[in-house]
Amino acid sequence: MPTFKDDSPDGVIVAKFNAQWISYSHTLLAYAAFFSALAIGCWTHYYQIVKNEYWGYPEEWFPSVSAATGDWYPARSIFQIFIAIASGPRFLLIYLFYLITDRPNSIYPKIHAIVGVIRTISCGGWVYITSSDDHYVHDIAMILYLVANLPWMLGTLAIGPDNKKALKWRKLTTFAFFGTMIPMIYFFIQHKSHRVAGAYTTYAFFEWSLIVYDVIFDAFSLFDFSNIELRIVDIKSREGIINASTEKPEKSKKYSRNIESMFKYSFWNNLRGFVVDTYLAFVYWSMLTSLALTIWYFPLWHMGISGYEAFLLVTTAPSLLGIGFIRKLVNLNHGVFHLLSLVSIAAYLLIDPAQRLTVVSIGVAISTLTWTSIWVENSDSTCKIERHALTWGLGLILSNVIKMAWWTNNPIWPIMHKENGGWNQVGLFLGILASLEVMFRKNGEKIRRNYPEQRTISSGSWFIAAAGFGSLLFALHSLLTDTSTIIRWVYDGYPNTGPQPVPWGAVTIVAMSLGLVLSSYRKIVTGKPWYVVGCVSCACMYYYPAWNGYYGGLLLTIYLMSLVPTFIGVVSQHPPGRTFFAAMMTYNIFCLAHVWVVAYAFVPAGEYMREHTDYVLFAMMALIGLGVRNASTNYTFKHLQLNALHLNRSLTRGGLAITIVLGFLVAFSRTPSEKPVPYHPDQKAFTAGIWTIHFALDNDMWASEIRMRDAIKELEIDVIGLLESDTERIIMGNRDFTQFIAEDLNMYSDYGPGPSKHTWGCALLSKFPILRSKHHLLPSPVGELACAIHATLDVYGQEIDVIVSHNGQEEDELDRKLQTTELARIMRESKNPFVFLGYVVTVPGEKIYSMLINDGNVHDIDKTDYDRWCEYIAYRGVKRIGYARVSHGRITDTEIQLGKFQIVENYNPETWKASDNQIQESEVNERLRFPKQFKGEGVRGHKYHVFDEPRYYI
């Protein structure tokens, strides 16, 4: 709370605050009490609190108020603690309302205040005396509380101040409160007398709505208290005040020193606030990027639309700023709402994926609402709005640096935890500190509202401003939330792959920083020539592979980042409710379109967006162009506080310099220092594998890179094809798990066709140098686009070809035939020894299987294994040693298939023949056997299965 030293005839005012804080604190504490108890109760004792005397889960699936708040520890204790804290503001609220309504010779305010006290005490009765303590007393206190609500609410309407807004909302709430009682009683009777299954759940919803109405009714007192200020006065300091009047000449001598001290304090204050805001911006970007990632888990398992996609709409929460009460509440409590949004970071504590997604969505909604509220509140100040826009952009760059340090994962995402590299606790702790800093800083800022500010003037179309900002937000999210995204967009086959994520990811950070620096030159960034540069660079990135595409991507990066402060300034000038609703819906539509271009086989109307990222990019740049034109003609600036503006920009440049240095340090630390070495060079053997890894999200929605790494390492796999591997999309978090595995296991990698190629991805990791590789988009006229990598490896000095492929779905037989025909052609025309690692979708012996094996001139690794459907290994020109099938360990839903081979010296395709004779493991050189630890129960859920042990061959 701020401290003041104002002179007063009655003493020294040591503190003062607006009485509205009493309303705010009571509302927040009361809601925190009930809804924290609900959340914690559901988390810890869900099945117990939804169960009643007649029914349990699944007939009853939502708890009543008393069950959630009074039955189980720790929910009950937390609820009681919050209610105890809320009692102070509640009694103050009653007393202040009495003071502003009391009139001479009027008894009604006194009666109303007594009713309020009785109502509060009876609340304590049913809160602290639970039904399990004394059912009779608990019920009496509850009935008394409900009965007291009638004279309290009606009395407030009758004697309250003549405030039309407060009167309107109180009438609506009173009607809702007592109107809700009718259906609530009805469903209680259905439950109690007729024992209807599910009736108590419906009753519980009405009961919880009473809590919402009850608390919010008292919250409307903020309208009555807006003109009241509470002061704490030190009355013993009167003498000091009188004496101080004789010391004014002496005080004037210290004026210059005080001014100097004030500027020093102001700089460090600004620096601290700038750092805090940047960190909170990093938290926001972490939350936003985790939303689609956690949503994606559900359609991934449903193989189509799951219904959980609706959570994307939480991003439209800023539309609530169109409601004056909510807008004012958020504006006055940015720190509190930042703090509440951290539930998204704490979501990692929840095991159940649906619960985790729900909590993440709540955090994203609150954080988005808070940031847009900050922009709207500061929209009349060029200096302030630019400062918040710069920290928001700097937070995005910081998130890129941190993701680069964590191999493209974000350590505070809800898919992370301690075991897979998460730093969730650290992120949460720093977020709490940052939120507290904003809470205390906020009060101090409000005192300085009367100082002159630089003004912004905006007209033009609110809808164009919204569409432009929504398009820019999508562009930033889809392309610039990871340093390797643009690199993977333009990635091509060996030897000319284009830039690698290390070290070129650091260059992406430089480009983002340059864009943010350039944003200060608004005449340039809102000009037509700069827009043309943006469009041309976007086209280059999309149409040109490798280095030329990357140069276009870097220029596009600079362009997009340069627009951030201008677009935020424009969009915040318009009515916030409809403007931000339109902006976030534009963003959401683009996000869906971004998915539709690749998931067209599983979504409605997918055929219209099939493989048309060009449509998405064209629409994105067109709307950004309209936004630029709107900004250039309708948004002007008047800089009245140049010192503050220059300070903000200097702090930004300093922050950018730090992030650039950190980016290069991360890139340097990740640069490989040794060449990859295969596991069995003495025997000139290698193990090849195929694994469908479900986009590096395990069955319980945790990032699975570390567990994948462990399995690949312990199985001693030299060459592995990974399917469903293209994670450089919004819905996969813009990640690249191949970087971590390849660097940690010291392997070469080929990412395969990138996001611009509209496949689900296939990747190749190898202990052997990749001499050449080509990315294929296999014929797919009906269903999803299938991908393949055809690579030539240097295996102990001999060229061996490898194919990694992912064919289409079972329903699309024509696609699978055409794809298999193309794969067979590639294998047949190659003169090198060959290993096929693919996802074919057929059973052994069927037509497509025969096309692959016979037309491709390769041999099945074990044609007697009839229990296969998706994954297959085939070979030619190498000596087959063994074959194994290893369970997935809940990393995915698909097993690991392994083939162990030796090279054939002086290979001649005309004379080479395969042998089908099996032998016992004891007959095999011990160094050529598969690892022992996967026998029996195996390790971490991985074990040899189907035939329970590896097979070996002559």
Secondary structure, 3 states (H helix, E strand, C coil): CCCCCEEECCEEEEEEEECHHHHHHHHHHHHHHHHHHHHHHHHHHHHHHCCCCCCCCCCCCCCCHHHHHHCCCCHHHHHHHHHHHHHHHHHHHHHHHHHHHCCCCCCHHHHHHHHHHHHHHHHHHHHHCCCCCCHHHHHHHHHHHHHHHHHHHHHHHHHCCCCHHHHHHHHHHHHHHHHHHHHHHHHHHHHHCCCCCCHHHHHHHHHHHHHHHHHHHHHCHHHHHCCCEEEEEEHHHHHHHHHHHHHHHHHHHCHHHHHHHHHHHHHHHHHHHHHHHHHHHHHHHHHHHHHHHHHHHHHHHHCCCCCHHHHHHHHHHHHHHHCHHHHHHHHCCHHHHHHHHCHHHHHHHCCCHHHHHHHHHHHHHHHHHHHHHHHHHCCCCHHHHHHHHHHHHHHHHHHHHHHHHCCCCCCCCCCCCHHHCCCHHHHHHHHHHHHHHHHHHHHHHHHCCCCCCCCEEECCCHHHHHHHHHHHHHHHHHHCCCCCHHHHHCCCCCCCCCCCHHHHHHHHHHHHHHHHHHCCCHHHHCCHHHHHHHHHHHHHHHHCCHHHHHHHHHHHHHHHHHCHHHHHHHHCCCCHHHHHHHHHHHHHHHHHHHHHCCCHHHCCCHHHCCCCHHHHHHHHHHHHHHHHHHHHHHEEECCCCHHHHHHHHHHHHHHHHHHHHHHHHHHHHHCCCCCCCCCECCCCEEEEEEEECHHHECCCCCECHHHHHHHHHHCCCCEEEEECCCCCCHHHCCCCHHHHHHHHCCCEEECCCCHHHCCCCEEEEECCCEEEEEEEEECCCCCCCEEEEEEEEEECCEEEEEEEEECCCCCCHHHHHHHHHHHHHHHHHCCCCEEEEEECCCCCCCHHHHHHHHHCCCEECCCCCCCCCCEEEEEECEEEEEEEEECCCCCCCCCEEEEEEEECCCCCCCCCCCCCCEECHHHCCHHHCCCHHHCCCCECCECECCCCCCEEEC
